[in-house]
Amino acid sequence: MTKTTTTRRSVLRGAAALAGSAAFPAPFVHAQERVTLRYLSTAVNQSPAIAEKASEDLGIDIEYIAVNTDEVPRRVITQPNSFDLVDSEYFSLPNLVPSGNMKGMDASRIDRIDQLATVISEGTVNGEQVGLDGTAPHEVLYLEGQDSTSFASSPTEWITLIPTTYNADTLGIRPDLIDKEITSWASLLDPDFAGKASILNIPSIGIMDAAMALEARGDLTYGDKGNMTREEIDATIAALIEAKRAGQFRAFWSNFQESVNLMASGEVVIQSMWSPAVTAVRTQGIPCVYQPLQEGYRAWASGFGLPRTIEGRKEDAAYEFINWFLSGWAGAHLSKQGYYPAVLDTAKEFMEPYEWAYWYEGAEAEQDIMAPDGRLLEEAGATRDGGSYEERMGSVACWNAVMDENQYMVRKWNEFIAA
Amino acid sequence: MTQAADTTAEVRPARTSARRRGAGRAGAVLAPYLQAAPMALVFLVFFVLPLAATIVVSFWQYTQYSIEPAFTAQNYGDVFYGCLADLPSLCTTFLTYLSTLKFCLIVWLTTLVIGFTIAYFLAFHVRTLKVQVICFLLCTIPFWTSIVIRMISWIPLLGRNGLVNQALMGMGVIDTPLEGLLYSDFAVILALTHLYTLFMVVPIFNSLMRIDLSLIEAARDSGASGAQTLRHVIVPLARPGILIGSIFVVTVVMGDFLTIGIMGGQQIASVGKVIQTQMQFLQFPLAAANAVILLAAVLAGVWALLKLVDIRKEL
């Protein structure tokens, strides 16, 4: 980078000047009312600080609509008029796009479309391909046309979702309550942890955790863990039922806070976890490790999409907000909570060098690492679990997915719960 | 505004004159219907229409992202998928209903015993009305907080490192923590009993308060023992209260999935949870079919209970 001398403050000043000059040639904008964008997503993706900053920088008000992971696609499909901008997981797209309720985004209106992280746009990190089991984002990133209801196999001008955040999940463990080394997903089904393990109760994701464990243990080999055949689903659920009857699982979790509570209370010592959930346990002063495993990570990504009904000033405002989102401040804000943003270079400009080194390069923290809200996350000297961006995202094995045999899978999952 | 005022001015003399003429009979006939109309309207809009929609949708077809009007019994077939083929082992739906019925029965029994005892104490052992009212209000205090909070507050008590385990280990009763306290059938039954006992207390207390005390005196004078009086006088007279309480408890437990989910660690199946999972995956028609079957099951239960006691007569 050539801008090594640039301080955060000067960049901010520059950005403010830029925003100011952009506003002047169009004074008539001020005569109109401020635009409010209704932003539909899970609560985890809705930072009040981002809404505040966007309002300050752009004069666009963000009204958050917070719902559960499962509720996001349900809202898009059943009430497409109830929001202006949706932050949805990529794995929902095979359900959302055919419904015809999403509008392809014009790539030419996204300033940094060429700078999107390659793991999202191509499925590669540093030119190396990552695991593509499941719904890999680049496979569902492009549409044939703006109103198309099917995906394009090669890049086009029409984008489904512009990435907001993404990350890689792995097993979280309580090192103080586990006295052996954990190196594989197989440990999730290790009888030594009977009654102290947990998996996700979101069927499409929980079954992938189970598949990672079963494949690691050598029981099964999957064609595509994110898109199983009926036989593979049957075998996976049978193994899960066996483990459940043997008392392997303490409880199942279905949202961020539940996973944190199970781990913090010691009810569970090993479970698949989101990186920020591990951080949340640790900020309570309880040791918890986000354990890198030899089989790799289960990754997820989420991004901005537009409803079919959006038009006019709202649509302009949505593009303006998305361009602002990719311009760095928001990316840095999310990075400091442990997420990865769509455009890395701009996020870097808004982070102190020691912060960037800790969050992205796997380096020891030179100073105490603070959360965006000012809480202490890590003391100086700590390194990030899982290491650098390349080590984490480069070791992705599969992506969250919705299978073709989804209906069959849900039926079998209910069987597992009833067993 | 003036127009509206004019019309009322016109209407009023017309109505009074009609009443004077004795044509008020039509009004007298209409009055009860008009009085019932607001409630009937609320019922129609918030109960009958959604229920009708649910029944209609249960015959529709669906894909992963759409539901299509149709008339197919496929969803009902899917609910009972494998139920015949898997015999003698039970299919998912039967297992789920069996588990729910089990909780229903146990919780009905525990809430009845505890609820009756509390109501009996309040009605017959507390002497003044003032103290009765105070005690009764005390019973309702937990209802001032949310049902979820009352449920979740058990978790720190029952957990592996919870208060109960720590106390027992501190007293040297056990060496290793009891695992079965939380995320188990026991935890579910405990929480359901705790949450719904008051539903038994209130109607039973109401029934007991109506019992003429001279009946009890008469029983005693006739030489009946305490147990005999309870069995032959008090319980039969408390039957309507017991029945109403039972209907509350049975219907609530049949449809419960929050308590069973949270206290069972999401590992125990319930019909409500199955419906919720199906809705998460946009399988609305399938969820609707399940809901209709659940409704039928609950109605059958209530019908059976009503067969036991003729509630209209007893009230």
Chai-1 contact restraints between the chains, C-beta under 6 A:
chainA,res_idxA,chainB,res_idxB,connection_type,confidence,min_distance_angstrom,max_distance_angstrom,comment,restraint_id
A,D70,B,Q280,contact,1.0,0.0,6.0,A-B,restraint_1
A,I77,B,Y65,contact,1.0,0.0,6.0,A-B,restraint_2
A,N95,B,Q64,contact,1.0,0.0,6.0,A-B,restraint_3
A,N95,B,Y65,contact,1.0,0.0,6.0,A-B,restraint_4
A,P98,B,Y65,contact,1.0,0.0,6.0,A-B,restraint_5
A,S99,B,Y65,contact,1.0,0.0,6.0,A-B,restraint_6
A,G195,B,E179,contact,1.0,0.0,6.0,A-B,restraint_7
A,N201,B,Q266,contact,1.0,0.0,6.0,A-B,restraint_8
A,A251,B,Y183,contact,1.0,0.0,6.0,A-B,restraint_9
A,A251,B,G265,contact,1.0,0.0,6.0,A-B,restraint_10
A,F252,B,Q266,contact,1.0,0.0,6.0,A-B,restraint_11
A,S265,B,G159,contact,1.0,0.0,6.0,A-B,restraint_12
A,G266,B,N161,contact,1.0,0.0,6.0,A-B,restraint_13
A,E267,B,G159,contact,1.0,0.0,6.0,A-B,restraint_14
A,E267,B,R160,contact,1.0,0.0,6.0,A-B,restraint_15
A,N406,B,Q64,contact,1.0,0.0,6.0,A-B,restraint_16
A,V410,B,F281,contact,1.0,0.0,6.0,A-B,restraint_17
A,N414,B,T92,contact,1.0,0.0,6.0,A-B,restraint_18
A,N414,B,V274,contact,1.0,0.0,6.0,A-B,restraint_19
A,E415,B,T92,contact,1.0,0.0,6.0,A-B,restraint_20
A,I417,B,A269,contact,1.0,0.0,6.0,A-B,restraint_21
A,A418,B,T92,contact,1.0,0.0,6.0,A-B,restraint_22
A,A418,B,L95,contact,1.0,0.0,6.0,A-B,restraint_23
A,A418,B,T96,contact,1.0,0.0,6.0,A-B,restraint_24
A,A418,B,A269,contact,1.0,0.0,6.0,A-B,restraint_25
